[in-house]
Amino acid sequence: PFGSDGWKAAYARRVDNLVELMRSRGAEVYWVGLPRMKSSGFDGRMAIINGVVEARMTALGVPWFDTVALTSNEA
């Protein structure tokens, strides 16, 4: 199920594989996180994805750009 430990591990492997593929082709990799979402339920799910991806980018030495603060305000 989405967000379970098994799901997070599988998603992390896919992210790792994508970064490995891009690097194997000589690409310089940077990762831009997902922005704030309008629906709070959807935003919570995207926060789970951002958490997994941010952890992998840190482990892989890939620059990570968090966009949540840039796409949020009091309103």
N, C-alpha and C positions, 0 to 999 in steps of 0.2 A: 504493500500500500504506500501511496505517496507520503513522504516524510518519515517513513520507518527507517530504522538503522540499515536494513538491507537495501532499501531504495537509495538512501544516501550513499552507501558504498558503491552501488552500481552506477549512480550518476557521477560520482567522483572518478570512477574508472573511465567512463566515457569522456569526461573533461580531460583527464590525463592523456588519453589516446588522441584526442583532437590536438592538444598542445604538442604532443610528440610528432604527429603527422605534419603540422605546420612547421615545426622546427626542422624536421628532416628535409623539408623543401627549401630551407634557408630563410624562412620568414622570421621576422622579429615579432614576438607576440606581446600584446597588451590586451587586458581584458576590462571591458566596461560593464559594470554591474547594472542590474535591472533597476529602473526608476521606481519611485513611489507609485502605487496603483490607486485608482479611485475607490474601488471596492475594498473594504477592510478585510474581508475574507480572502479575496484574491491577493491582496497585498501581503497577508500573512504567509500564503503559499510561496509567493515570490521571495519573501525574506528567507525562507528555508533554502531555496535555490541559491540565493546570494551567499548565504552562510557556507554552503558546501563549496561553491566556486571560490569564494574568497580564501578559504582554508587551503584549497588546492593550489591557487595562484601563489600564496605565500610559500608553500612547500616546494613549488616548482621554480620559484624565483621569477615569476611573471608579475610585472607591474599591474596592480589592481586599482581601478578607479571607481569609487563608491559614488553613485549618483543620487542616492536617497535624499541627502541633505540639499542637493541642488534642485530637487523636484518636490520639495515640501515647504509649506509655510503654515501660518496660523489658520488659514482658511482651508 
